[in-house]
Amino acid sequence: MIDIELKSLLYQIHQKKDIIGQAIDRLKQKKYLPTQSIPAMTTAYREFFGEVYEHLCPIQRNCVHNVYERLHLADKVLMRMGSILSF
């Protein structure tokens, strides 16, 4: 199930990059674009990562962890950017 979720995240990463790119372009034009987006999908990671953890080598565990944590960070930045700029 985690592998299916990771494939879905590839599309979500593209969407988040697009939102950030559009926001940067608008800021350069001194315009505002709301940056809030739907948080990255993490259901399988939260529910099942503990079950597959022991079956992954250290590099695989690190890679999966990095993907999810970086997306979590991107979500936080987008939400914060949206709240700061929507004064």
N, C-alpha and C positions, 0 to 999 in steps of 0.2 A: 504494500500500500504506500509506503514511503516513496518508492521509486516512481509511482504514478503521480504523487504529489510533487515530487521534484521536477517532473516533466511539465506539469502545470505552472510551476514557478518560473520556468523559462519564459513563458508568455507574460507573466506578471512582471518579470524583470524588464522586459521590453516596454511594457506600459509605464512603469515607474521612470525609466530613462526618458521616455517621451514627455511625461508630465514635467520632469525636472528641466528638460531642454526647452520646452515651451515657456516655463516660468522664467528661465534665465533670459530668453529672447524678449519676453515682455518687460522684464526689469530693465533691460538695456534701453527699451523704448520708454522707460519711466511709466509703465503700465502695470497693472496688477492682474495676476491669474491665480485663482484659488488652487492650492496645492494639496488639499486633503484628498486622500484616495482610500480605497478599501484596503485594509491591512492584508499583508501576504498570508496565504493559506498555510496554516500550521497544524491542522487537526491531526494528521498522521504522525507528524513529528512529536507532538505533545503526548499522544496516546500510545504510540507503538515504538518509539525510538529505544526505550529501555529494553524491549524484547529483542531487537535486532543488534543492539550495541555490542554484545559479546561475539557476534558473528562477523563483525567488521574489523578490518585491520586498523591500526592507529591512524593511518593516513586517510582512510575512508571515513572514520568517525570525525576526524578533524574537518574534512571537507564538508560533510553534511552539516556539522555544527556551524561552520563559517558561513555557509549559504543562508541558513535560517537566521543567524544572528545579524548578519549584514543586512538582510531584508528587514528585520525588526528595527534596526538602526535607521534604515532609509525611511521606514514608515514614521518613526518618531521625528526625524528631521522634516519630512513633508508636513506633518501635523503642526510642528512648532513653527515652521516657516509660514504656514497658512494663518496661524493665530497671531503671529507677530506682524504680518503684513496687512491683516484685515482690520487695522485700527480704524 
